[in-house]
């Protein structure tokens, strides 16, 4: 199984990296862009085909290692 | 419109950050994980509702600023 995880900053947390990209886009004449927020994308490949187990492990790994629960939220999908 | 962009390293490019996470997971007894690859996730909000224009701008912005075409590939979805 494979997990695709998206980790993003909570809405109320300032994102200086996103602000910097937004600023660069304004300089490059992409004035249509109103806001940019930057997060992380993590792919994890499991050595088994048990979807439930992959989901449970993905949640545990996000909670314990990948995401900072104070500042971040995560979503994931599991695929074969 | 809003663009959700995933940028990942090409398959043949070494990912030291992913290796470090994989190593940490082994230490934490998550031995079921075979491979970890880390990428970036970018959300861009446009100040208009023209889907075609948003797609075109997203591609241009990825090509010119967000992704390194030598080492990275990107995918995106556009939503209302």
Backbone of each chain as nested JSON, in Angstrom:
{
  "chains": [
    {"id": "A", "residues": [
      {"number": 1, "name": "UNK", "atoms": {"N": [0.85, -1.184, 0.0], "CA": [0.0, 0.0, 0.0], "C": [0.89, 1.239, 0.0]}},
      {"number": 2, "name": "UNK", "atoms": {"N": [0.258, 2.338, -0.387], "CA": [1.001, 3.595, -0.417], "C": [0.125, 4.697, 0.171]}},
      {"number": 3, "name": "UNK", "atoms": {"N": [0.747, 5.538, 1.002], "CA": [0.032, 6.677, 1.577], "C": [0.563, 7.964, 0.953]}},
      {"number": 4, "name": "UNK", "atoms": {"N": [-0.359, 8.827, 0.548], "CA": [-0.015, 10.172, 0.08], "C": [-0.526, 11.162, 1.113]}},
      {"number": 5, "name": "UNK", "atoms": {"N": [0.388, 11.88, 1.73], "CA": [0.036, 12.733, 2.867], "C": [0.305, 14.194, 2.526]}},
      {"number": 6, "name": "UNK", "atoms": {"N": [-0.662, 15.042, 2.82], "CA": [-0.461, 16.485, 2.663], "C": [-0.5, 17.121, 4.055]}},
      {"number": 7, "name": "UNK", "atoms": {"N": [0.528, 17.866, 4.377], "CA": [0.608, 18.533, 5.679], "C": [0.614, 20.03, 5.421]}},
      {"number": 8, "name": "UNK", "atoms": {"N": [-0.32, 20.751, 6.041], "CA": [-0.35, 22.2, 5.821], "C": [-0.435, 22.947, 7.139]}},
      {"number": 9, "name": "UNK", "atoms": {"N": [-0.025, 24.187, 7.102], "CA": [-0.152, 25.041, 8.276], "C": [-1.617, 25.33, 8.53]}},
      {"number": 10, "name": "UNK", "atoms": {"N": [-2.014, 25.402, 9.8], "CA": [-3.372, 25.827, 10.123], "C": [-3.61, 27.229, 9.581]}},
      {"number": 11, "name": "UNK", "atoms": {"N": [-4.893, 27.511, 9.284], "CA": [-5.271, 28.777, 8.636], "C": [-4.768, 30.017, 9.39]}},
      {"number": 12, "name": "UNK", "atoms": {"N": [-4.769, 29.935, 10.703], "CA": [-4.421, 31.117, 11.5], "C": [-2.918, 31.263, 11.747]}},
      {"number": 13, "name": "UNK", "atoms": {"N": [-2.121, 30.363, 11.176], "CA": [-0.666, 30.43, 11.366], "C": [-0.027, 31.177, 10.186]}},
      {"number": 14, "name": "UNK", "atoms": {"N": [0.785, 32.153, 10.486], "CA": [1.463, 32.932, 9.437], "C": [2.418, 32.031, 8.648]}},
      {"number": 15, "name": "UNK", "atoms": {"N": [2.444, 32.217, 7.332], "CA": [3.287, 31.395, 6.458], "C": [4.289, 32.295, 5.718]}},
      {"number": 16, "name": "UNK", "atoms": {"N": [5.447, 32.542, 6.309], "CA": [6.407, 33.474, 5.688], "C": [6.928, 32.976, 4.332]}},
      {"number": 17, "name": "UNK", "atoms": {"N": [7.053, 31.651, 4.192], "CA": [7.525, 31.101, 2.913], "C": [6.488, 31.377, 1.809]}},
      {"number": 18, "name": "UNK", "atoms": {"N": [5.213, 31.198, 2.155], "CA": [4.15, 31.504, 1.194], "C": [4.12, 32.989, 0.848]}},
      {"number": 19, "name": "UNK", "atoms": {"N": [4.317, 33.826, 1.844], "CA": [4.357, 35.277, 1.603], "C": [5.496, 35.636, 0.651]}},
      {"number": 20, "name": "UNK", "atoms": {"N": [6.645, 34.978, 0.841], "CA": [7.8, 35.269, -0.017], "C": [7.512, 34.872, -1.462]}},
      {"number": 21, "name": "UNK", "atoms": {"N": [6.877, 33.714, -1.638], "CA": [6.529, 33.279, -2.999], "C": [5.504, 34.237, -3.597]}},
      {"number": 22, "name": "UNK", "atoms": {"N": [4.531, 34.657, -2.813], "CA": [3.515, 35.588, -3.287], "C": [4.163, 36.903, -3.752]}},
      {"number": 23, "name": "UNK", "atoms": {"N": [5.106, 37.37, -2.964], "CA": [5.831, 38.597, -3.295], "C": [6.608, 38.432, -4.616]}},
      {"number": 24, "name": "UNK", "atoms": {"N": [7.276, 37.296, -4.745], "CA": [8.029, 37.028, -5.985], "C": [7.082, 37.0, -7.184]}},
      {"number": 25, "name": "UNK", "atoms": {"N": [5.886, 36.414, -6.999], "CA": [4.916, 36.345, -8.103], "C": [4.451, 37.741, -8.508]}},
      {"number": 26, "name": "UNK", "atoms": {"N": [4.253, 38.613, -7.537], "CA": [3.859, 39.997, -7.858], "C": [4.944, 40.657, -8.704]}},
      {"number": 27, "name": "UNK", "atoms": {"N": [6.19, 40.453, -8.313], "CA": [7.306, 41.026, -9.073], "C": [7.357, 40.474, -10.499]}},
      {"number": 28, "name": "UNK", "atoms": {"N": [6.882, 39.226, -10.675], "CA": [6.924, 38.58, -11.992], "C": [5.641, 38.831, -12.784]}},
      {"number": 29, "name": "UNK", "atoms": {"N": [4.823, 39.788, -12.353], "CA": [3.591, 40.182, -13.043], "C": [2.492, 39.131, -12.961]}},
      {"number": 30, "name": "UNK", "atoms": {"N": [2.546, 38.238, -11.977], "CA": [1.418, 37.337, -11.757], "C": [0.514, 37.936, -10.676]}},
      {"number": 31, "name": "UNK", "atoms": {"N": [-0.097, 39.057, -11.011], "CA": [-0.89, 39.784, -10.034], "C": [-2.222, 39.119, -9.715]}},
      {"number": 32, "name": "UNK", "atoms": {"N": [-2.599, 38.091, -10.488], "CA": [-3.865, 37.394, -10.244], "C": [-3.846, 36.529, -8.998]}},
      {"number": 33, "name": "UNK", "atoms": {"N": [-2.644, 36.27, -8.481], "CA": [-2.548, 35.383, -7.319], "C": [-2.738, 36.197, -6.05]}},
      {"number": 34, "name": "UNK", "atoms": {"N": [-3.728, 35.789, -5.262], "CA": [-4.101, 36.534, -4.058], "C": [-3.377, 36.037, -2.817]}},
      {"number": 35, "name": "UNK", "atoms": {"N": [-3.151, 34.734, -2.777], "CA": [-2.564, 34.147, -1.583], "C": [-1.82, 32.881, -1.96]}},
      {"number": 36, "name": "UNK", "atoms": {"N": [-0.696, 32.636, -1.264], "CA": [0.065, 31.395, -1.46], "C": [0.348, 30.806, -0.085]}},
      {"number": 37, "name": "UNK", "atoms": {"N": [0.099, 29.51, 0.05], "CA": [0.436, 28.823, 1.308], "C": [1.242, 27.578, 0.931]}},
      {"number": 38, "name": "UNK", "atoms": {"N": [2.279, 27.331, 1.697], "CA": [3.189, 26.225, 1.355], "C": [3.143, 25.159, 2.431]}},
      {"number": 39, "name": "UNK", "atoms": {"N": [3.022, 23.92, 1.99], "CA": [3.007, 22.796, 2.92], "C": [3.955, 21.709, 2.451]}},
      {"number": 40, "name": "UNK", "atoms": {"N": [3.785, 20.529, 3.033], "CA": [4.642, 19.402, 2.666], "C": [3.808, 18.264, 2.117]}},
      {"number": 41, "name": "UNK", "atoms": {"N": [4.44, 17.488, 1.248], "CA": [3.803, 16.314, 0.677], "C": [4.712, 15.123, 0.966]}},
      {"number": 42, "name": "UNK", "atoms": {"N": [4.145, 14.08, 1.555], "CA": [4.951, 12.912, 1.923], "C": [4.332, 11.663, 1.301]}},
      {"number": 43, "name": "UNK", "atoms": {"N": [5.143, 10.888, 0.596], "CA": [4.716, 9.585, 0.082], "C": [5.359, 8.505, 0.931]}},
      {"number": 44, "name": "UNK", "atoms": {"N": [4.565, 7.551, 1.392], "CA": [5.111, 6.432, 2.166], "C": [4.656, 5.133, 1.531]}},
      {"number": 45, "name": "UNK", "atoms": {"N": [5.603, 4.253, 1.248], "CA": [5.28, 2.94, 0.689], "C": [5.371, 1.909, 1.808]}},
      {"number": 46, "name": "UNK", "atoms": {"N": [4.297, 1.113, 1.978], "CA": [4.287, 0.059, 2.982], "C": [4.635, -1.286, 2.332]}},
      {"number": 47, "name": "UNK", "atoms": {"N": [5.17, -2.18, 3.151], "CA": [5.556, -3.502, 2.641], "C": [4.428, -4.528, 2.809]}},
      {"number": 48, "name": "UNK", "atoms": {"N": [3.165, -4.069, 2.853], "CA": [2.034, -4.989, 2.951], "C": [0.852, -4.397, 2.198]}},
      {"number": 49, "name": "UNK", "atoms": {"N": [-0.227, -5.182, 2.069], "CA": [-1.401, -4.724, 1.319], "C": [-2.652, -4.617, 2.178]}},
      {"number": 50, "name": "UNK", "atoms": {"N": [-2.474, -4.369, 3.468], "CA": [-3.601, -4.246, 4.38], "C": [-3.962, -2.758, 4.536]}},
      {"number": 51, "name": "UNK", "atoms": {"N": [-5.089, -2.375, 3.916], "CA": [-5.45, -0.954, 3.874], "C": [-5.692, -0.377, 5.275]}},
      {"number": 52, "name": "UNK", "atoms": {"N": [-6.431, -1.138, 6.114], "CA": [-6.714, -0.65, 7.464], "C": [-5.448, -0.403, 8.261]}},
      {"number": 53, "name": "UNK", "atoms": {"N": [-4.543, -1.359, 8.151], "CA": [-3.269, -1.244, 8.875], "C": [-2.464, -0.043, 8.352]}},
      {"number": 54, "name": "UNK", "atoms": {"N": [-2.482, 0.145, 7.04], "CA": [-1.756, 1.279, 6.45], "C": [-2.343, 2.602, 6.946]}},
      {"number": 55, "name": "UNK", "atoms": {"N": [-3.68, 2.662, 7.03], "CA": [-4.327, 3.892, 7.53], "C": [-3.923, 4.179, 8.963]}},
      {"number": 56, "name": "UNK", "atoms": {"N": [-3.974, 3.124, 9.782], "CA": [-3.666, 3.3, 11.198], "C": [-2.208, 3.741, 11.374]}},
      {"number": 57, "name": "UNK", "atoms": {"N": [-1.316, 3.095, 10.633], "CA": [0.098, 3.459, 10.742], "C": [0.338, 4.883, 10.235]}},
      {"number": 58, "name": "UNK", "atoms": {"N": [-0.356, 5.246, 9.165], "CA": [-0.195, 6.601, 8.62], "C": [-0.609, 7.645, 9.665]}},
      {"number": 59, "name": "UNK", "atoms": {"N": [-1.762, 7.419, 10.303], "CA": [-2.211, 8.368, 11.339], "C": [-1.197, 8.451, 12.483]}},
      {"number": 60, "name": "UNK", "atoms": {"N": [-0.733, 7.297, 12.941], "CA": [0.239, 7.298, 14.047], "C": [1.519, 8.038, 13.659]}},
      {"number": 61, "name": "UNK", "atoms": {"N": [1.997, 7.772, 12.447], "CA": [3.253, 8.385, 11.998], "C": [3.09, 9.9, 11.848]}},
      {"number": 62, "name": "UNK", "atoms": {"N": [1.939, 10.324, 11.333], "CA": [1.687, 11.769, 11.223], "C": [1.652, 12.397, 12.611]}},
      {"number": 63, "name": "UNK", "atoms": {"N": [0.929, 11.759, 13.531], "CA": [0.776, 12.328, 14.874], "C": [2.101, 12.371, 15.63]}},
      {"number": 64, "name": "UNK", "atoms": {"N": [2.928, 11.329, 15.435], "CA": [4.137, 11.227, 16.254], "C": [5.367, 11.859, 15.629]}},
      {"number": 65, "name": "UNK", "atoms": {"N": [5.396, 11.936, 14.3], "CA": [6.644, 12.376, 13.659], "C": [6.47, 13.474, 12.615]}},
      {"number": 66, "name": "UNK", "atoms": {"N": [5.506, 13.292, 11.709], "CA": [5.511, 14.153, 10.52], "C": [4.893, 15.528, 10.752]}},
      {"number": 67, "name": "UNK", "atoms": {"N": [3.789, 15.58, 11.494], "CA": [3.066, 16.852, 11.633], "C": [3.201, 17.393, 13.049]}},
      {"number": 68, "name": "UNK", "atoms": {"N": [3.246, 18.681, 13.144], "CA": [3.244, 19.365, 14.437], "C": [1.794, 19.75, 14.752]}},
      {"number": 69, "name": "UNK", "atoms": {"N": [1.156, 19.055, 15.701], "CA": [-0.289, 19.247, 15.904], "C": [-0.677, 20.653, 16.358]}},
      {"number": 70, "name": "UNK", "atoms": {"N": [0.272, 21.406, 16.854], "CA": [-0.036, 22.772, 17.305], "C": [-0.21, 23.705, 16.105]}},
      {"number": 71, "name": "UNK", "atoms": {"N": [0.626, 23.505, 15.09], "CA": [0.638, 24.436, 13.96], "C": [0.086, 23.851, 12.659]}},
      {"number": 72, "name": "UNK", "atoms": {"N": [-0.007, 22.521, 12.587], "CA": [-0.283, 21.907, 11.284], "C": [-1.491, 20.971, 11.321]}},
      {"number": 73, "name": "UNK", "atoms": {"N": [-2.075, 20.756, 10.153], "CA": [-3.099, 19.727, 9.954], "C": [-2.647, 18.843, 8.795]}},
      {"number": 74, "name": "UNK", "atoms": {"N": [-3.164, 17.609, 8.784], "CA": [-2.782, 16.722, 7.671], "C": [-4.001, 15.987, 7.111]}},
      {"number": 75, "name": "UNK", "atoms": {"N": [-3.893, 15.642, 5.843], "CA": [-4.852, 14.774, 5.147], "C": [-4.063, 13.682, 4.459]}},
      {"number": 76, "name": "UNK", "atoms": {"N": [-4.704, 12.546, 4.232], "CA": [-4.0, 11.498, 3.491], "C": [-4.976, 10.686, 2.664]}},
      {"number": 77, "name": "UNK", "atoms": {"N": [-4.444, 10.056, 1.632], "CA": [-5.179, 9.038, 0.892], "C": [-4.3, 7.8, 0.859]}},
      {"number": 78, "name": "UNK", "atoms": {"N": [-4.953, 6.635, 0.839], "CA": [-4.221, 5.366, 0.771], "C": [-4.531, 4.744, -0.585]}},
      {"number": 79, "name": "UNK", "atoms": {"N": [-3.515, 4.31, -1.301], "CA": [-3.758, 3.648, -2.584], "C": [-3.035, 2.305, -2.638]}},
      {"number": 80, "name": "UNK", "atoms": {"N": [-3.47, 1.449, -3.566], "CA": [-2.873, 0.107, -3.676], "C": [-1.462, 0.179, -4.235]}}
    ]},
    {"id": "B", "residues": [
      {"number": 1, "name": "UNK", "atoms": {"N": [-10.657, 31.111, -8.085], "CA": [-10.216, 29.726, -8.265], "C": [-9.04, 29.463, -7.34]}},
      {"number": 2, "name": "UNK", "atoms": {"N": [-8.808, 28.182, -7.129], "CA": [-7.702, 27.794, -6.265], "C": [-6.956, 26.631, -6.923]}},
      {"number": 3, "name": "UNK", "atoms": {"N": [-5.631, 26.702, -6.875], "CA": [-4.799, 25.619, -7.404], "C": [-4.14, 24.892, -6.238]}},
      {"number": 4, "name": "UNK", "atoms": {"N": [-4.199, 23.564, -6.27], "CA": [-3.475, 22.725, -5.309], "C": [-2.371, 22.011, -6.082]}},
      {"number": 5, "name": "UNK", "atoms": {"N": [-1.133, 22.309, -5.724], "CA": [0.006, 21.827, -6.515], "C": [0.858, 20.902, -5.654]}},
      {"number": 6, "name": "UNK", "atoms": {"N": [1.228, 19.759, -6.217], "CA": [2.169, 18.843, -5.552], "C": [3.441, 18.799, -6.385]}},
      {"number": 7, "name": "UNK", "atoms": {"N": [4.555, 19.059, -5.734], "CA": [5.854, 19.036, -6.42], "C": [6.675, 17.929, -5.777]}},
      {"number": 8, "name": "UNK", "atoms": {"N": [7.157, 16.997, -6.59], "CA": [7.971, 15.911, -6.017], "C": [9.26, 15.746, -6.788]}},
      {"number": 9, "name": "UNK", "atoms": {"N": [10.225, 15.138, -6.136], "CA": [11.484, 14.821, -6.798], "C": [11.242, 13.731, -7.826]}},
      {"number": 10, "name": "UNK", "atoms": {"N": [11.957, 13.795, -8.959], "CA": [11.887, 12.703, -9.929], "C": [12.361, 11.413, -9.264]}},
      {"number": 11, "name": "UNK", "atoms": {"N": [11.843, 10.3, -9.77], "CA": [12.114, 8.982, -9.181], "C": [13.612, 8.686, -9.017]}},
      {"number": 12, "name": "UNK", "atoms": {"N": [14.392, 9.132, -9.991], "CA": [15.82, 8.781, -9.977], "C": [16.68, 9.734, -9.15]}},
      {"number": 13, "name": "UNK", "atoms": {"N": [16.052, 10.72, -8.515], "CA": [16.807, 11.684, -7.703], "C": [16.795, 11.241, -6.24]}},
      {"number": 14, "name": "UNK", "atoms": {"N": [17.957, 11.2, -5.632], "CA": [18.085, 10.798, -4.232], "C": [17.361, 11.808, -3.331]}},
      {"number": 15, "name": "UNK", "atoms": {"N": [16.664, 11.3, -2.316], "CA": [15.901, 12.17, -1.41], "C": [16.422, 11.995, 0.026]}},
      {"number": 16, "name": "UNK", "atoms": {"N": [17.439, 12.745, 0.417], "CA": [18.036, 12.559, 1.743], "C": [17.056, 12.843, 2.89]}},
      {"number": 17, "name": "UNK", "atoms": {"N": [16.141, 13.793, 2.685], "CA": [15.15, 14.098, 3.726], "C": [14.207, 12.895, 3.925]}},
      {"number": 18, "name": "UNK", "atoms": {"N": [13.803, 12.29, 2.826], "CA": [12.965, 11.089, 2.919], "C": [13.708, 9.949, 3.596]}},
      {"number": 19, "name": "UNK", "atoms": {"N": [14.983, 9.787, 3.256], "CA": [15.804, 8.738, 3.886], "C": [15.885, 8.965, 5.398]}},
      {"number": 20, "name": "UNK", "atoms": {"N": [16.053, 10.221, 5.807], "CA": [16.16, 10.531, 7.237], "C": [14.855, 10.187, 7.962]}},
      {"number": 21, "name": "UNK", "atoms": {"N": [13.717, 10.519, 7.339], "CA": [12.43, 10.178, 7.945], "C": [12.273, 8.659, 8.014]}},
      {"number": 22, "name": "UNK", "atoms": {"N": [12.653, 7.97, 6.945], "CA": [12.562, 6.51, 6.917], "C": [13.387, 5.898, 8.055]}},
      {"number": 23, "name": "UNK", "atoms": {"N": [14.571, 6.428, 8.246], "CA": [15.465, 5.958, 9.307], "C": [14.827, 6.195, 10.684]}},
      {"number": 24, "name": "UNK", "atoms": {"N": [14.264, 7.383, 10.878], "CA": [13.609, 7.688, 12.155], "C": [12.445, 6.724, 12.396]}},
      {"number": 25, "name": "UNK", "atoms": {"N": [11.691, 6.403, 11.331], "CA": [10.559, 5.483, 11.48], "C": [11.027, 4.088, 11.889]}},
      {"number": 26, "name": "UNK", "atoms": {"N": [12.145, 3.635, 11.323], "CA": [12.694, 2.327, 11.717], "C": [13.017, 2.343, 13.203]}},
      {"number": 27, "name": "UNK", "atoms": {"N": [13.64, 3.417, 13.656], "CA": [13.982, 3.535, 15.081], "C": [12.73, 3.531, 15.958]}},
      {"number": 28, "name": "UNK", "atoms": {"N": [11.61, 4.02, 15.404], "CA": [10.365, 4.094, 16.181], "C": [9.516, 2.836, 16.003]}},
      {"number": 29, "name": "UNK", "atoms": {"N": [10.101, 1.787, 15.467], "CA": [9.422, 0.485, 15.293], "C": [8.324, 0.516, 14.221]}},
      {"number": 30, "name": "UNK", "atoms": {"N": [8.401, 1.445, 13.296], "CA": [7.496, 1.39, 12.147], "C": [8.21, 0.706, 10.986]}},
      {"number": 31, "name": "UNK", "atoms": {"N": [8.484, -0.574, 11.178], "CA": [9.278, -1.31, 10.186], "C": [8.51, -1.636, 8.921]}},
      {"number": 32, "name": "UNK", "atoms": {"N": [7.174, -1.387, 8.914], "CA": [6.359, -1.685, 7.733], "C": [6.589, -0.7, 6.6]}},
      {"number": 33, "name": "UNK", "atoms": {"N": [7.233, 0.422, 6.914], "CA": [7.423, 1.445, 5.88], "C": [8.694, 1.134, 5.095]}},
      {"number": 34, "name": "UNK", "atoms": {"N": [8.508, 1.004, 3.78], "CA": [9.613, 0.607, 2.915], "C": [10.366, 1.801, 2.344]}},
      {"number": 35, "name": "UNK", "atoms": {"N": [9.623, 2.844, 2.075], "CA": [10.245, 3.996, 1.424], "C": [9.467, 5.256, 1.776]}},
      {"number": 36, "name": "UNK", "atoms": {"N": [10.195, 6.365, 1.921], "CA": [9.566, 7.664, 2.168], "C": [10.171, 8.661, 1.186]}},
      {"number": 37, "name": "UNK", "atoms": {"N": [9.308, 9.443, 0.544], "CA": [9.782, 10.522, -0.336], "C": [9.051, 11.793, 0.078]}},
      {"number": 38, "name": "UNK", "atoms": {"N": [9.79, 12.88, 0.119], "CA": [9.209, 14.139, 0.601], "C": [9.171, 15.17, -0.518]}},
      {"number": 39, "name": "UNK", "atoms": {"N": [8.027, 15.801, -0.638], "CA": [7.868, 16.842, -1.652], "C": [7.236, 18.074, -1.045]}},
      {"number": 40, "name": "UNK", "atoms": {"N": [6.767, 18.957, -1.916], "CA": [6.14, 20.194, -1.444], "C": [4.69, 20.265, -1.915]}},
      {"number": 41, "name": "UNK", "atoms": {"N": [3.894, 20.958, -1.136], "CA": [2.493, 21.181, -1.484], "C": [2.262, 22.689, -1.47]}},
      {"number": 42, "name": "UNK", "atoms": {"N": [1.721, 23.215, -2.561], "CA": [1.504, 24.657, -2.66], "C": [0.038, 24.926, -2.988]}},
      {"number": 43, "name": "UNK", "atoms": {"N": [-0.587, 25.795, -2.203], "CA": [-1.957, 26.254, -2.485], "C": [-1.867, 27.682, -3.006]}},
      {"number": 44, "name": "UNK", "atoms": {"N": [-2.52, 27.944, -4.126], "CA": [-2.549, 29.311, -4.669], "C": [-3.995, 29.723, -4.897]}},
      {"number": 45, "name": "UNK", "atoms": {"N": [-4.365, 30.864, -4.354], "CA": [-5.716, 31.385, -4.547], "C": [-5.652, 32.494, -5.595]}},
      {"number": 46, "name": "UNK", "atoms": {"N": [-6.504, 32.373, -6.625], "CA": [-6.569, 33.403, -7.677], "C": [-7.726, 34.36, -7.403]}},
      {"number": 47, "name": "UNK", "atoms": {"N": [-7.576, 35.567, -7.904], "CA": [-8.625, 36.583, -7.69], "C": [-9.651, 36.603, -8.829]}},
      {"number": 48, "name": "UNK", "atoms": {"N": [-9.825, 35.467, -9.524], "CA": [-10.829, 35.385, -10.597], "C": [-11.392, 33.973, -10.635]}},
      {"number": 49, "name": "UNK", "atoms": {"N": [-12.421, 33.757, -11.465], "CA": [-13.057, 32.439, -11.52], "C": [-12.961, 31.805, -12.902]}},
      {"number": 50, "name": "UNK", "atoms": {"N": [-11.889, 32.151, -13.619], "CA": [-11.69, 31.583, -14.948], "C": [-10.755, 30.369, -14.837]}},
      {"number": 51, "name": "UNK", "atoms": {"N": [-11.351, 29.176, -15.002], "CA": [-10.585, 27.946, -14.789], "C": [-9.414, 27.808, -15.774]}},
      {"number": 52, "name": "UNK", "atoms": {"N": [-9.687, 28.099, -17.058], "CA": [-8.621, 27.973, -18.067], "C": [-7.442, 28.887, -17.753]}},
      {"number": 53, "name": "UNK", "atoms": {"N": [-7.787, 30.115, -17.377], "CA": [-6.74, 31.082, -17.054], "C": [-5.949, 30.63, -15.817]}},
      {"number": 54, "name": "UNK", "atoms": {"N": [-6.659, 30.096, -14.83], "CA": [-5.999, 29.627, -13.609], "C": [-5.035, 28.478, -13.941]}},
      {"number": 55, "name": "UNK", "atoms": {"N": [-5.481, 27.575, -14.836], "CA": [-4.616, 26.449, -15.224], "C": [-3.354, 26.946, -15.918]}},
      {"number": 56, "name": "UNK", "atoms": {"N": [-3.56, 27.879, -16.836], "CA": [-2.419, 28.39, -17.61], "C": [-1.434, 29.095, -16.681]}},
      {"number": 57, "name": "UNK", "atoms": {"N": [-1.971, 29.915, -15.774], "CA": [-1.091, 30.63, -14.842], "C": [-0.382, 29.653, -13.905]}},
      {"number": 58, "name": "UNK", "atoms": {"N": [-1.094, 28.619, -13.455], "CA": [-0.472, 27.627, -12.569], "C": [0.711, 26.958, -13.265]}},
      {"number": 59, "name": "UNK", "atoms": {"N": [0.499, 26.54, -14.527], "CA": [1.599, 25.901, -15.267], "C": [2.793, 26.837, -15.407]}},
      {"number": 60, "name": "UNK", "atoms": {"N": [2.512, 28.091, -15.788], "CA": [3.606, 29.063, -15.96], "C": [4.361, 29.276, -14.652]}},
      {"number": 61, "name": "UNK", "atoms": {"N": [3.604, 29.417, -13.558], "CA": [4.227, 29.69, -12.258], "C": [5.064, 28.495, -11.81]}},
      {"number": 62, "name": "UNK", "atoms": {"N": [4.549, 27.274, -12.051], "CA": [5.343, 26.08, -11.703], "C": [6.624, 26.038, -12.526]}},
      {"number": 63, "name": "UNK", "atoms": {"N": [6.494, 26.291, -13.822], "CA": [7.66, 26.19, -14.702], "C": [8.702, 27.261, -14.392]}},
      {"number": 64, "name": "UNK", "atoms": {"N": [8.22, 28.46, -14.047], "CA": [9.157, 29.58, -13.894], "C": [9.666, 29.766, -12.48]}},
      {"number": 65, "name": "UNK", "atoms": {"N": [8.878, 29.342, -11.476], "CA": [9.264, 29.665, -10.106], "C": [9.257, 28.476, -9.147]}},
      {"number": 66, "name": "UNK", "atoms": {"N": [8.182, 27.689, -9.162], "CA": [8.006, 26.743, -8.055], "C": [8.804, 25.457, -8.207]}},
      {"number": 67, "name": "UNK", "atoms": {"N": [8.878, 24.928, -9.414], "CA": [9.509, 23.613, -9.599], "C": [10.823, 23.748, -10.356]}},
      {"number": 68, "name": "UNK", "atoms": {"N": [11.755, 22.902, -10.003], "CA": [13.019, 22.814, -10.722], "C": [12.886, 21.695, -11.749]}},
      {"number": 69, "name": "UNK", "atoms": {"N": [12.789, 22.041, -13.041], "CA": [12.452, 21.018, -14.047], "C": [13.516, 19.925, -14.198]}},
      {"number": 70, "name": "UNK", "atoms": {"N": [14.708, 20.176, -13.722], "CA": [15.762, 19.156, -13.832], "C": [15.545, 18.05, -12.796]}},
      {"number": 71, "name": "UNK", "atoms": {"N": [15.108, 18.435, -11.606], "CA": [15.008, 17.46, -10.514], "C": [13.589, 17.122, -10.11]}},
      {"number": 72, "name": "UNK", "atoms": {"N": [12.625, 17.946, -10.525], "CA": [11.276, 17.8, -9.962], "C": [10.2, 17.665, -11.038]}},
      {"number": 73, "name": "UNK", "atoms": {"N": [9.08, 17.07, -10.641], "CA": [7.872, 17.039, -11.462], "C": [6.731, 17.611, -10.614]}},
      {"number": 74, "name": "UNK", "atoms": {"N": [5.703, 18.115, -11.293], "CA": [4.571, 18.647, -10.534], "C": [3.235, 18.193, -11.128]}},
      {"number": 75, "name": "UNK", "atoms": {"N": [2.237, 18.118, -10.252], "CA": [0.844, 17.868, -10.629], "C": [0.0, 18.938, -9.956]}},
      {"number": 76, "name": "UNK", "atoms": {"N": [-1.154, 19.236, -10.549], "CA": [-2.023, 20.203, -9.88], "C": [-3.477, 19.874, -10.158]}},
      {"number": 77, "name": "UNK", "atoms": {"N": [-4.341, 20.354, -9.274], "CA": [-5.772, 20.348, -9.524], "C": [-6.256, 21.775, -9.302]}},
      {"number": 78, "name": "UNK", "atoms": {"N": [-7.301, 22.133, -10.048], "CA": [-7.895, 23.471, -9.91], "C": [-9.292, 23.291, -9.326]}},
      {"number": 79, "name": "UNK", "atoms": {"N": [-9.607, 24.042, -8.308], "CA": [-10.962, 23.958, -7.743], "C": [-11.59, 25.351, -7.643]}},
      {"number": 80, "name": "UNK", "atoms": {"N": [-12.915, 25.351, -7.493], "CA": [-13.646, 26.635, -7.435], "C": [-13.374, 27.357, -6.124]}}
    ]}
  ]
}
